[in-house]
Each structure stands twice: as C-alpha cells, then as structure tokens.
C-alpha cells in the first residue's frame, strides 16, 4: 500500500516538473524574440511617408465630396425657393388684374364686350348696333389717362378693381379663383369673372315731324309708342279746312342712347327730307316735303292761274276766265269778283307775262299742296313805255274729284 502511494506521488511530481520546464522554454523564446526585434533596424521614414500619402489622398477627396454635396444641396434648395417664389408671385391676383387692365389700355373693346356681365351696361338695345357700342366704349377710353386700383368691395376671396379714365370711374372688373387649375404648393389660380361698366346711357332724341312721315332713329322705324304729344295742326290748315285736312305734326321721344343718334325722316313717297337740329330746344325738325309726283303739272297749273289772275286784275281778261281754277261755289272767286271793280289801271296794251318763278312748294299730302308763284306783267303804256307789274300769288291747291283746284290764297 505504501509502495503504491509513493509511485503515484512520484508521477505527479514528474508532471509538475515537465509543465514548469515547458513554461521556462516558452518564456526564453519570447525573450529572445523581443531581443531580436530590438536589434533589427526600423525604417521609420518609410512608415511616415506611407502614412502621409494616404491622408493627403483621402482628405481632398473628402473635401471635394463635401463641397459637391453642399453645392448640390444649395442649388437644389435655391432652385426650390426660386420656384416657390415664382409660383407664389403668379398666384397673386395683381398679375391677372394687370393682364385684364392691359386690354383697357389697348382699347380691346371686343375683349371687354365678350367678358361683360349680363347686368352690365352698355348693352346693345334696339337702337344700338354693336358698332355704336364699340364706338361708345372706345370714346370713353381713347385719349384718356387710364388707371386701375382695388375697389371698396375688394376682398381676398373675390378681388375687385375699378378702372378710371381721367379720374372718372368707367368700369369695374372682378376676379375669381380658377378651381380647375390650381397652382403648386396649394396656391390659388385666378381668372377674370366679369366686367361691369358704370356709365349709364344719357343721350336722348326729340323729333317733330308731320304725322304722315316716317321717322327713323339709327335706322329703326319709330312706331306710335314713341309719340309723346298730340297732333298739332299747322296754321295753314285753316286755308283748306272746308275742302281737305292737312296732316299735323307730332313729337317723338327716344331715351337711353349711348351715342348721338342718326335721325332720318322720309315723306309719304319714301323720299328723304331735310332734317334740322335746333340746339336751343334740343329738337330735330322735319318740315313738309317739297316732293310730289305731279309737281311739274302743279307748277304749270299755278303759273297759269297766277297769270290769269294778274290779267283779270289788270282787266286784260274777263273774270270768268278764273272759273276753271276754282271749285264750285268758291268763296275766293266771289271775293275776287267783288273787289275787281275797285281796281284801276291806266290804259295799256300788249300785256305779256315774263319771269315766272316758283318761290315755294309744299306738299302737305298727296291731295293738298301750297305753291308760291312770282311773275311779272309787262304792259305797254302810252307811247311804247313798258311798265313792269310784279305779282306774287300764294296758293293752296286741293285735288277735288280728281282735278286740282285753287281753294284759297294767302295775301
């Protein structure tokens, strides 16, 4: 037993000795390695050179990358801000307002009319053509100092501007948001909503014309709805009242015109008559016509009557020579008959009629006319002395049963 214990102890001791021997060998090798390393020369300059070369390569690259990134970022940010500012500026209603106002400055009347509100004036009425309205608007703008500014009704949701010509407000235009075309970044887009004109029509026209005439204003025939007075008979009506009626005069009135109107009047034969304007009364006047389809025959008839009348008065013809010119039971004939005996002319011979002239011709109607005739009687007095006797006859002639008769004379 004791022998076995000694053997075991001896083995353990041997193992311990071997382990310690290995440890000492390992320590000796490490020590020798360190000594060899200390003795070996080190190339420090090469190591430093390698280290500096890597740094100088990496640092510029890094700086370049950083610089490029900063420039790229700045460019992107700046481009974004510039674009953002552009979109914002374009979203301001002032830009659209300036575009609309440019049409006023350019006298773009068609643009104004096309965008005019339904309730706006000027509007094309029955007496106004589009050309006259265009002229009216142009007259309001042309040659004036035009400006625009926000109106008292301006709001952010519906900007409204007024247009002034030489300081007078002539129009207003309103903008609204264009919901169909919004801008980037949620900004609004604006468009013209409507244009309103403030100016009211102020032109009127007053016309006096015979009741049997046609009156036109701007080419439109006026009917009885524009007649504003009762028929007024002329003073001459009394000269024919026992045989005929002379058409009187009546007045027309037309309002709400934008331009001074064109007035045209035609007679019963659709012939245009002369129209005069009286500034003191602000009336257009048309007298009775001087046209008649039988004027030549009537002038000859009047000259023939006046010649006969003059010869009757001078006793160169018999009183009965006047009978064909008068209607039956003529008071004028009776008056001449009563007064011819009171007239006295010196003895004469060889009476001739010369220098016949029509001073006036008025057509009251197809059957009533007034004719003023002038002529001269040349009478041989005594020993070949010639005496010239002028005669003026103012005749009212009426067609009776198809024949022209002298019914009255104005002395």
C-alpha positions in Angstrom: 0.0 0.0 0.0 2.7 2.3 0.9 4.6 1.3 -2.2 1.7 2.3 -4.4 1.3 5.7 -2.8 5.0 6.5 -3.4 4.7 5.7 -7.1 1.6 8.0 -7.5 3.3 10.8 -5.8 6.4 10.3 -8.0 4.2 10.6 -11.2 2.6 13.7 -10.0 5.9 15.3 -9.3 7.2 14.4 -12.7 4.2 16.0 -14.5 4.7 19.2 -12.5 8.4 19.3 -13.4 7.6 18.9 -17.1 5.0 21.7 -17.0 7.4 24.1 -15.4 10.1 23.1 -17.9 7.7 24.0 -20.9 6.8 27.3 -19.3 10.5 28.2 -18.9 11.2 27.3 -22.6 8.3 29.4 -23.8 9.5 32.4 -21.8 13.0 32.0 -23.1 11.7 32.0 -26.8 9.6 35.1 -26.2 12.5 36.9 -24.6 14.8 36.0 -27.5 12.2 37.3 -30.0 11.9 40.6 -28.2 15.7 40.9 -28.2 15.9 40.2 -31.9 13.2 42.7 -32.6 15.1 45.3 -30.6 18.3 44.6 -32.5 16.5 44.8 -36.0 16.7 48.3 -37.6 13.3 50.0 -38.2 12.7 52.2 -41.4 10.7 55.0 -39.7 11.0 57.3 -42.7 9.2 54.9 -45.0 6.4 54.3 -42.5 5.9 58.0 -42.1 5.9 58.5 -45.8 3.2 55.9 -46.3 1.0 57.4 -43.6 1.2 61.0 -45.1 0.4 59.8 -48.6 -2.9 58.1 -47.6 -4.0 61.2 -45.6 -3.3 63.6 -48.4 -5.3 61.5 -50.9 -8.3 60.9 -48.7 -8.6 64.5 -47.3 -9.0 66.2 -50.7 -11.5 63.6 -51.9 -13.4 64.0 -48.7 -13.4 67.8 -49.1 -14.4 67.6 -52.7 -17.3 65.3 -51.9 -18.4 67.6 -49.1 -18.2 70.6 -51.4 -20.1 69.0 -54.2 -22.8 67.9 -51.8 -23.1 71.4 -50.3 -23.2 72.9 -53.8 -25.8 70.4 -54.9 -27.9 70.9 -51.8 -27.6 74.7 -52.1 -28.6 74.6 -55.8 -31.5 72.4 -55.1 -32.6 74.5 -52.2 -32.2 77.7 -54.1 -34.0 76.3 -57.1 -36.8 75.2 -54.9 -37.1 78.6 -53.2 -36.9 80.4 -56.6 -39.6 78.2 -58.0 -41.7 78.5 -54.8 -41.4 82.3 -55.0 -42.3 82.3 -58.7 -45.4 80.1 -58.0 -46.3 82.4 -55.1 -46.0 85.5 -57.2 -48.0 84.1 -60.0 -50.7 83.2 -57.5 -51.3 86.8 -56.6 -54.4 88.3 -58.2 -52.5 91.5 -59.1 -50.9 89.7 -62.0 -54.2 88.8 -63.6 -55.6 92.2 -62.8 -52.7 93.7 -64.7 -53.4 91.5 -67.7 -57.1 92.5 -67.7 -56.2 96.2 -67.4 -53.9 95.8 -70.4 -56.9 95.2 -72.5 -58.3 98.5 -71.5 -55.1 100.3 -72.3 -55.0 98.6 -75.7 -58.7 99.5 -76.4 -59.5 95.9 -76.9 -63.3 96.5 -77.0 -64.1 93.0 -78.2 -62.5 91.6 -75.1 -64.5 93.9 -72.9 -67.7 93.1 -74.6 -67.1 89.3 -74.5 -66.5 89.4 -70.8 -69.2 91.9 -69.9 -71.6 90.9 -67.2 -75.2 90.1 -68.1 -76.4 93.0 -65.9 -73.7 95.4 -67.1 -74.1 98.5 -69.3 -73.7 99.5 -72.0 -75.9 96.9 -73.5 -77.0 96.6 -77.2 -80.6 97.8 -77.4 -83.0 98.1 -80.3 -81.5 101.4 -81.3 -77.8 100.5 -80.8 -75.7 98.3 -83.0 -72.6 96.6 -81.8 -70.6 99.1 -83.8 -72.2 102.1 -81.9 -71.5 100.4 -78.6 -67.9 99.7 -79.6 -67.5 103.4 -80.6 -69.1 104.5 -77.3 -66.7 102.4 -75.2 -63.7 103.5 -77.2 -64.7 107.1 -76.8 -64.8 106.6 -73.0 -61.2 105.3 -73.1 -59.3 106.7 -76.0 -57.1 109.7 -75.3 -57.7 109.4 -71.6 -55.3 108.7 -68.7 -56.2 105.2 -67.7 -55.5 103.8 -64.2 -56.9 101.0 -62.0 -56.9 100.2 -58.3 -58.7 97.9 -55.8 -62.3 98.9 -55.3 -64.0 99.5 -52.0 -65.5 96.0 -52.4 -62.1 94.3 -52.7 -61.8 91.0 -50.8 -59.2 88.3 -50.7 -61.7 85.7 -51.9 -63.0 87.9 -54.8 -60.7 90.8 -55.7 -62.4 93.7 -57.5 -60.8 96.6 -59.3 -62.1 99.9 -60.7 -60.9 101.4 -64.0 -60.7 105.2 -64.2 -60.4 107.4 -67.2 -59.0 110.9 -66.3 -60.1 110.2 -62.8 -63.7 109.2 -63.6 -64.7 105.6 -62.9 -65.9 103.9 -66.1 -65.7 100.2 -65.3 -65.2 97.6 -62.7 -63.8 94.1 -63.1 -63.9 91.1 -60.7 -61.6 88.1 -60.4 -62.4 84.7 -59.0 -60.4 81.5 -58.2 -59.8 79.1 -61.0 -60.7 75.9 -59.2 -60.0 73.8 -62.3 -56.3 74.8 -62.5 -54.8 75.2 -59.0 -51.2 76.1 -58.7 -48.4 74.1 -57.0 -47.9 74.3 -53.2 -51.6 74.8 -52.7 -51.5 78.4 -54.1 -54.6 79.8 -55.8 -55.0 80.5 -59.5 -57.1 83.5 -60.6 -59.2 84.3 -63.6 -61.5 87.1 -64.8 -65.0 86.7 -63.6 -66.8 89.6 -65.3 -66.5 93.3 -66.3 -69.1 95.9 -65.4 -69.5 99.3 -67.0 -70.7 102.1 -64.7 -71.7 104.6 -67.3 -75.4 104.9 -67.9 -76.9 105.9 -71.3 -77.6 109.6 -71.3 -78.4 110.5 -74.9 -82.0 111.3 -75.8 -83.6 112.5 -79.0 -86.7 114.7 -79.5 -88.2 114.9 -83.0 -91.0 116.9 -84.6 -92.3 115.6 -87.9 -95.6 115.5 -89.8 -97.9 112.7 -88.9 -97.7 111.2 -92.4 -93.9 110.9 -92.4 -91.7 108.0 -91.3 -89.1 108.7 -88.6 -86.0 106.6 -88.2 -83.5 106.6 -85.3 -80.3 104.7 -86.0 -82.2 103.0 -88.9 -85.1 101.9 -86.7 -88.6 103.0 -87.7 -90.4 104.6 -84.8 -93.9 103.4 -84.1 -96.7 105.2 -82.2 -95.2 104.0 -78.8 -92.6 106.7 -79.2 -95.1 109.5 -79.9 -95.2 111.8 -76.9 -97.6 114.6 -78.0 -101.0 115.1 -79.6 -101.2 116.1 -83.2 -100.8 119.8 -83.7 -102.4 121.3 -86.8 -100.3 123.9 -88.7 -101.7 127.4 -89.1 -102.1 126.7 -92.8 -104.8 124.1 -92.1 -107.4 126.9 -91.8 -106.9 127.8 -95.5 -108.1 124.4 -96.7 -110.3 123.3 -93.9 -113.5 123.4 -96.0 -112.0 121.1 -98.6 -109.4 118.9 -97.0 -107.4 118.1 -93.9 -103.7 118.9 -93.6 -101.7 116.3 -91.6 -100.4 117.9 -88.4 -97.1 117.5 -86.6 -96.4 115.3 -83.6 -93.4 114.7 -81.4 -91.3 111.6 -80.8 -89.1 110.9 -77.8 -86.4 108.2 -77.6 -84.1 107.8 -74.5 -81.3 105.5 -73.2 -79.0 106.0 -76.1 -75.2 105.9 -75.8 -74.3 107.9 -78.8 -75.8 110.9 -80.5 -78.3 109.2 -82.8 -78.7 109.4 -86.5 -82.1 110.8 -87.4 -83.6 110.2 -90.8 -87.1 111.1 -92.0 -88.9 110.2 -95.2 -92.1 111.6 -96.6 -95.2 109.8 -97.8 -93.4 108.9 -101.0 -90.5 107.4 -99.0 -88.2 110.3 -100.2 -85.7 111.5 -97.6 -86.4 115.0 -96.4 -84.1 117.6 -94.8 -83.7 117.3 -91.0 -82.5 120.3 -89.0 -81.4 120.3 -85.4 -82.3 123.2 -83.1 -79.7 123.3 -80.3 -81.8 125.7 -78.2 -84.7 123.4 -78.0 -82.8 120.1 -78.4 -85.3 119.1 -81.2 -84.8 117.6 -84.6 -87.3 119.1 -87.1 -88.6 118.0 -90.5 -90.8 120.3 -92.4 -93.3 119.2 -95.0 -91.9 117.8 -98.2 -91.4 119.6 -101.5 -91.7 116.4 -103.5 -94.8 115.4 -105.4 -95.2 113.1 -108.4 -97.2 115.7 -110.2 -95.1 118.7 -109.2 -94.3 119.8 -112.8 -98.0 119.8 -113.7 -98.9 121.6 -110.5 -96.3 124.3 -111.0 -97.6 124.9 -114.5 -101.2 125.0 -113.1 -100.2 127.6 -110.5 -98.3 129.8 -113.1 -101.3 129.6 -115.4 -103.7 130.6 -112.6 -101.5 133.5 -111.4 -101.1 134.8 -115.0 -104.8 134.7 -115.5 -105.4 136.2 -112.1 -103.0 139.1 -112.9 -104.7 139.7 -116.2 -108.1 139.7 -114.6 -106.9 142.3 -112.1 -105.4 144.4 -114.9 -108.6 143.9 -116.9 -106.8 142.2 -119.7 -109.0 139.1 -119.2 -112.6 138.6 -118.1 -113.3 137.5 -114.5 -114.9 134.3 -115.8 -111.5 133.2 -117.0 -110.8 132.2 -113.4 -113.8 129.9 -113.0 -112.0 126.7 -114.2 -109.4 127.2 -111.5 -111.9 127.2 -108.6 -114.2 124.6 -107.1 -117.9 125.1 -107.3 -119.3 127.8 -105.1 -115.8 129.2 -104.4 -115.7 131.9 -101.8 -112.4 133.0 -103.3 -113.9 133.6 -106.7 -116.7 135.6 -105.1 -114.2 137.7 -103.2 -112.2 138.5 -106.3 -115.4 139.2 -108.2 -116.5 141.8 -105.6 -113.2 143.6 -105.5 -112.0 143.8 -109.1 -114.3 146.8 -109.7 -112.3 148.8 -107.2 -109.0 148.3 -109.1 -107.8 150.9 -111.6 -105.1 150.5 -114.2 -104.0 153.1 -116.8 -104.9 152.3 -120.3 -102.3 149.9 -121.8 -101.8 147.3 -124.5 -99.8 144.3 -125.4 -99.6 142.8 -121.9 -97.2 139.9 -121.6 -96.2 137.6 -118.7 -92.4 137.1 -118.0 -90.0 135.8 -115.4 -92.3 133.2 -113.9 -90.7 131.6 -110.9 -91.8 129.2 -108.1 -90.7 130.6 -104.8 -92.0 127.8 -102.6 -93.6 124.4 -103.0 -95.0 122.4 -100.0 -96.6 119.0 -100.2 -98.9 118.5 -97.2 -100.4 115.3 -98.6 -101.0 113.7 -101.9 -104.1 115.9 -102.4 -103.0 119.2 -100.7 -100.2 121.4 -101.8 -99.1 125.0 -101.3 -97.4 126.9 -104.2 -95.9 130.4 -104.1 -95.6 131.9 -107.6 -93.9 135.1 -108.8 -94.2 136.6 -112.2 -94.1 139.9 -114.0 -96.6 141.6 -116.3 -95.1 143.8 -118.9 -97.6 146.5 -120.0 -97.2 148.8 -122.9 -98.3 152.2 -121.6 -98.9 155.2 -123.9 -96.1 155.8 -126.4 -94.3 152.4 -126.0 -93.5 152.9 -122.4 -93.1 149.5 -120.7 -94.4 149.1 -117.2 -93.5 146.0 -115.2 -96.0 144.9 -112.7 -94.9 142.1 -110.3 -97.4 139.7 -108.9 -97.0 137.1 -106.2 -99.6 134.5 -105.5 -99.6 132.2 -102.5 -101.9 129.4 -103.5 -103.5 126.4 -101.6 -104.4 123.8 -104.1 -106.6 120.7 -103.4 -107.4 117.8 -105.6 -111.2 117.6 -105.8 -112.9 114.8 -107.7 -109.6 114.1 -109.4 -108.9 117.7 -110.5 -106.7 120.3 -108.9 -108.4 123.5 -107.7 -107.3 126.7 -106.0 -109.3 126.8 -102.8 -107.5 129.7 -101.1 -105.0 132.4 -101.5 -102.8 134.0 -98.8 -102.5 137.7 -99.4 
